């Protein structure tokens, strides 16, 4: 059996880069950072940051372009993919990316005091092809729930995860 599955929870390092292919397909490229915390043999707390590139396609890319901004927490699930390309200097290079298949939006960047999610200017607002709907936060003008209920929605908060996860604590 083979498994190629990636789960990332981290913060965006920049606003998503939204493009359209020659065939009209929307693609979003997202920079993301994740942190790893541990205690070394000397008892000193250590931290290492890893940087990732997440690629989203189609309606998921449109939603990312509309709602995600630099500094937000986000959850992505997908698969690893390595591709080759020729750089501007003519040298062939390889890169490994996460091709996202699902996404959940976490908390906003610190210092953003606005209520609720508001789509970015120039974001996509069309319904998916063939009708239907896409789950996710709605712009403030479309919400009917009072603001007090919005504060009860759970979010991913990486800043609360200070303790190291020990293998003995994992239940399986």
Secondary structure, DSSP 8 states (H G I E B T S, - for coil): -----EEEEEEESS--EEEE-TTS-EEEEEEEEEEEEEE-TTS-EEEEEEEEEEEEEHHHHHHHHHH--TT-EEEEEEEEEEEEEE-TTS-EEEEEEEEEEEEEE----TT---SS----TT------TTS----S---GGG--S-HHHHTTS----GGG--S---GGG---
